[in-house]
Amino acid sequence: MRFLLKTVLLAGLLLLAAGGLWLRQSLVTVPVNDATIGLLKAKLATEYAVAIAQDPERSVLDKGRGLLDLEKIRLISVRALGDDRQRVLRARVEVDGAAPPDGRPVRYVRLERGPLGGWVPAGDASALDYYLELF
């Protein structure tokens, strides 16, 4: 009986902690402006173009079609966490309605302040980096 009570209590505490993190994530999300989204799309297009060009299994014609599809990069959802010094952005990406060429539909990108004060992509980040910005 005592073991069951401890198990239920532990499960309840875990659910409460997970709910608290979800609520904090919902409240702490910072806005992302259109200029930052444009820079992110350009960064992703460059990475995808290199991946397409270096793929030995694609024909030249298929590579050309793949490069044309890069104009159709769509960010389905974009969220950022962080403070005024640095932020981590999470984006769900589609290219022409399908998965991106590198096979990663969710991208995490570190953002830094640019020379003119806006946010610019500074490099890749991980899911852990994104969720650590909650603390």
Backbone torsions as a table, in degrees:
resi	resn	phi	psi	omega
1	MET	NA	-44.2	-179.1
2	ARG	-65.0	-38.9	177.6
3	PHE	-62.1	-42.3	179.6
4	LEU	-63.9	-41.3	178.6
5	LEU	-63.2	-42.7	178.7
6	LYS	-65.5	-39.2	179.8
7	THR	-64.7	-44.9	179.3
8	VAL	-65.1	-40.8	178.6
9	LEU	-63.6	-44.2	178.7
10	LEU	-63.6	-43.1	178.2
11	ALA	-62.0	-41.2	178.2
12	GLY	-63.4	-41.3	178.4
13	LEU	-65.6	-39.8	177.5
14	LEU	-63.9	-42.7	177.3
15	LEU	-63.6	-40.0	178.5
16	LEU	-64.5	-42.8	178.3
17	ALA	-64.5	-43.5	178.9
18	ALA	-63.7	-40.9	177.4
19	GLY	-64.2	-38.6	177.8
20	GLY	-64.5	-42.3	177.1
21	LEU	-64.2	-41.3	179.0
22	TRP	-62.5	-43.9	179.6
23	LEU	-64.6	-42.7	178.9
24	ARG	-62.7	-41.5	178.9
25	GLN	-62.5	-39.3	-179.8
26	SER	-66.2	-34.0	-176.4
27	LEU	-87.0	-25.1	-171.9
28	VAL	-94.3	-10.7	-177.7
29	THR	-56.8	131.0	-178.6
30	VAL	-103.2	152.9	-178.3
31	PRO	-70.8	152.3	177.2
32	VAL	-121.7	124.3	-176.0
33	ASN	-84.5	168.6	-176.4
34	ASP	-64.9	-33.3	179.6
35	ALA	-64.7	-41.4	178.3
36	THR	-65.5	-40.3	178.1
37	ILE	-63.8	-40.6	177.3
38	GLY	-62.5	-42.6	177.5
39	LEU	-64.9	-38.2	178.8
40	LEU	-65.8	-42.2	177.8
41	LYS	-61.3	-40.4	178.3
42	ALA	-64.8	-41.4	178.2
43	LYS	-62.9	-45.6	-179.8
44	LEU	-65.6	-40.3	179.6
45	ALA	-61.6	-39.6	178.2
46	THR	-64.4	-45.9	179.2
47	GLU	-62.7	-43.2	-179.0
48	TYR	-67.5	-37.2	179.3
49	ALA	-63.1	-41.8	177.3
50	VAL	-63.7	-43.3	180.0
51	ALA	-63.0	-40.7	179.8
52	ILE	-67.6	-44.5	-177.2
53	ALA	-66.1	-30.8	-177.6
54	GLN	-91.7	-0.3	-179.2
55	ASP	-76.3	111.5	-176.4
56	PRO	-73.5	-15.2	-177.0
57	GLU	-87.0	-8.4	179.7
58	ARG	-92.2	141.9	173.7
59	SER	-77.0	166.4	-179.9
60	VAL	-61.2	-40.5	179.5
61	LEU	-64.6	-41.8	179.1
62	ASP	-66.5	-36.9	176.8
63	LYS	-63.5	-41.0	178.4
64	GLY	-63.0	-43.0	177.0
65	ARG	-63.5	-40.8	179.1
66	GLY	-61.3	-39.5	178.9
67	LEU	-68.1	-35.4	177.2
68	LEU	-67.5	-33.3	179.4
69	ASP	-66.7	-20.1	-178.3
70	LEU	-64.8	-18.4	175.6
71	GLU	-70.0	-13.6	-176.1
72	LYS	-106.4	32.8	175.6
73	ILE	-70.2	129.2	-179.3
74	ARG	-127.7	129.7	175.2
75	LEU	-95.4	109.8	-174.9
76	ILE	-71.1	-48.2	177.2
77	SER	-140.5	141.6	-179.3
78	VAL	-133.7	125.0	176.1
79	ARG	-136.5	147.8	178.3
80	ALA	-133.3	143.1	175.1
81	LEU	-123.9	148.7	176.3
82	GLY	145.2	-168.3	-178.5
83	ASP	-122.0	-160.4	-176.5
84	ASP	-76.2	-12.3	179.7
85	ARG	-90.8	-47.1	179.5
86	GLN	-150.7	154.9	-179.8
87	ARG	-137.7	158.7	173.0
88	VAL	-121.8	128.0	-176.2
89	LEU	-105.2	139.8	175.5
90	ARG	-117.8	125.8	-178.2
91	ALA	-133.4	136.8	170.8
92	ARG	-93.8	126.7	-170.8
93	VAL	-118.1	139.7	170.7
94	GLU	-130.1	145.6	173.5
95	VAL	-121.4	112.3	-178.8
96	ASP	55.0	40.6	176.6
97	GLY	78.5	5.1	-178.8
98	ALA	-125.9	179.7	178.1
99	ALA	-66.7	150.7	178.6
100	PRO	-63.6	159.7	-179.4
101	PRO	-59.1	-29.5	-179.7
102	ASP	-86.1	-2.6	175.7
103	GLY	79.2	10.1	179.7
104	ARG	-109.6	98.2	-178.1
105	PRO	-74.0	-19.2	177.8
106	VAL	-115.6	125.6	-179.5
107	ARG	-119.0	140.2	175.0
108	TYR	-115.3	127.4	-175.6
109	VAL	-132.0	134.2	175.7
110	ARG	-81.1	134.2	178.6
111	LEU	-112.9	140.9	175.0
112	GLU	-129.3	162.6	176.2
113	ARG	-70.3	130.8	177.7
114	GLY	-82.3	176.5	-178.0
115	PRO	-65.3	-23.3	179.4
116	LEU	-101.6	9.1	174.7
117	GLY	99.5	-13.2	179.0
118	GLY	-82.8	173.2	179.2
119	TRP	-92.0	131.2	179.3
120	VAL	-126.4	146.0	176.7
121	PRO	-63.6	130.7	-177.6
122	ALA	-111.9	-10.3	-179.6
123	GLY	152.7	173.0	-179.8
124	ASP	-73.7	152.7	175.5
125	ALA	-132.3	175.9	179.0
126	SER	-113.3	169.5	176.3
127	ALA	-61.1	-35.5	178.5
128	LEU	-62.4	-44.2	177.8
129	ASP	-58.1	-42.5	-179.0
130	TYR	-61.3	-49.7	-177.1
131	TYR	-74.3	-23.9	175.3
132	LEU	-69.1	-20.5	176.9
133	GLU	-68.5	-10.6	176.4
134	LEU	-70.7	-21.1	-173.9
135	PHE	-103.5	NA	NA
